Amino acid sequence: MGIITNFITATTIPVIITGFWAVFLYYKKRKLETFDLFIKYREKLKTNPATSRIIRHIQDWQLTPEIRNQIQERGITINDFYDFLGFYEEIWLLYKNCLISKTFVRKMFAFYAIEIADNDFYWEHFDENYRTDPYWEDFRKLINKMR
């Protein structure tokens, strides 16, 4: 009886561990697929000519003529601002879903994100509540993690 119990224990533990590992890999794969889908549709939104024109028009509503001229003199468009923040939202999604590590995020992306978060020029062309707008909550969460 002792041999049978030892055999069952010896085979059951690896089976359980393998099962947990398979579930972990499945969820990681699903997270990657979801992120890929997000990137695909974000790109589709930006590259479709009709939606691009509408997005540009909506974003321009927030600018005063003086700020618009100042930004254009520097060769920056309002879409550049949105794309920059969108990029960091993608980084946040990767980090939040454990697809990249906190160390990697800090080493590769922290400097520019923190500089932008603290730079008044970047934010002054939006209204005063823009920094606290729920739309950019993921960007703020990422900044808080990187500090």
C-alpha positions in Angstrom: 0.0 0.0 0.0 2.9 2.4 0.8 4.3 2.0 -2.7 1.0 2.8 -4.3 0.5 5.9 -2.1 4.1 7.1 -2.9 3.5 6.5 -6.6 0.2 8.5 -6.6 1.8 11.3 -4.7 4.8 11.4 -7.0 2.7 11.6 -10.1 0.0 13.8 -8.7 2.2 16.8 -7.7 3.8 17.2 -11.2 0.4 16.9 -12.8 -1.0 19.6 -10.6 2.0 21.9 -11.2 1.7 21.3 -15.0 -2.0 22.1 -14.8 -1.3 25.4 -13.0 1.5 26.2 -15.5 -0.9 25.6 -18.4 -3.5 27.9 -17.0 -0.9 30.6 -16.4 0.3 30.3 -19.9 -3.2 30.4 -21.3 -4.0 33.7 -19.4 -0.7 35.2 -20.5 -1.5 34.3 -24.1 -5.0 35.8 -23.8 -3.5 39.0 -22.4 -1.2 39.2 -25.4 -4.0 38.6 -27.8 -6.1 41.3 -26.2 -3.2 43.8 -26.4 -2.6 42.9 -30.0 -6.2 43.6 -30.7 -6.0 46.9 -28.9 -3.0 47.9 -31.0 -4.7 46.8 -34.2 -7.8 48.9 -33.6 -5.9 51.9 -32.3 -3.9 51.8 -35.5 -7.1 51.4 -37.6 -8.6 54.4 -35.8 -5.6 56.5 -36.6 -5.0 55.4 -40.2 -8.6 55.6 -41.4 -8.7 59.0 -43.2 -12.3 59.8 -42.1 -11.6 59.1 -38.4 -8.3 60.9 -38.5 -9.9 64.1 -39.8 -12.6 63.9 -37.2 -10.1 63.3 -34.4 -7.9 66.2 -35.6 -10.9 68.4 -35.7 -12.0 67.5 -32.2 -8.5 67.9 -30.8 -8.2 71.4 -32.4 -11.3 72.6 -30.5 -9.2 72.6 -27.3 -6.5 75.0 -28.6 -6.5 78.7 -28.5 -5.1 80.4 -31.6 -2.0 81.6 -29.7 -1.2 78.2 -28.4 -1.8 76.6 -31.8 0.7 79.0 -33.4 3.3 78.4 -30.7 3.0 74.7 -31.1 3.1 74.8 -34.9 6.3 77.0 -34.8 8.0 74.2 -32.9 6.9 71.7 -35.5 4.6 69.9 -33.1 1.0 69.0 -33.9 -1.8 68.3 -31.4 -1.8 64.8 -32.8 1.8 64.4 -31.6 0.7 65.1 -28.1 -2.1 62.6 -28.3 0.1 60.0 -29.9 2.7 60.5 -27.2 0.2 59.9 -24.4 -1.4 57.0 -26.3 2.1 55.4 -26.6 2.4 55.6 -22.8 -1.0 54.2 -22.3 0.1 51.2 -24.3 3.1 50.8 -22.1 0.8 51.0 -19.0 -1.3 48.2 -20.5 1.7 46.0 -21.1 2.9 46.7 -17.5 -0.5 46.2 -15.9 -1.0 42.9 -17.6 2.5 41.7 -16.5 3.8 41.5 -20.0 6.8 43.8 -19.2 8.5 44.4 -15.9 8.6 47.6 -13.8 12.4 47.7 -14.1 12.1 47.6 -17.9 9.5 50.4 -17.9 11.6 52.5 -15.6 14.8 52.0 -17.6 13.2 52.5 -21.1 10.4 55.0 -20.6 10.4 56.7 -17.3 12.5 59.8 -18.1 10.4 61.1 -21.0 7.1 60.3 -19.4 8.0 62.1 -16.1 9.4 65.1 -18.0 6.1 65.4 -19.9 4.0 65.0 -16.8 5.9 67.8 -15.1 6.1 70.1 -18.1 3.6 72.9 -18.1 4.1 73.7 -21.8 2.9 70.2 -22.7 -0.3 70.7 -20.8 -1.0 74.4 -21.2 -2.8 74.0 -24.5 -5.5 72.0 -22.8 -8.0 73.4 -20.3 -7.1 73.5 -16.6 -8.8 70.3 -15.7 -7.1 68.3 -18.4 -4.3 66.9 -16.2 -7.0 65.3 -14.0 -9.2 64.2 -16.8 -10.2 60.5 -16.4 -9.2 59.9 -20.0 -5.5 60.2 -19.0 -5.8 58.2 -15.8 -3.6 55.3 -17.1 -0.9 57.8 -18.0 -1.0 59.2 -14.5 -1.0 55.7 -13.0 2.1 54.9 -15.0 3.9 58.1 -13.9 3.1 57.3 -10.3 4.6 53.8 -10.6 7.7 55.2 -12.3 8.5 57.9 -9.7 
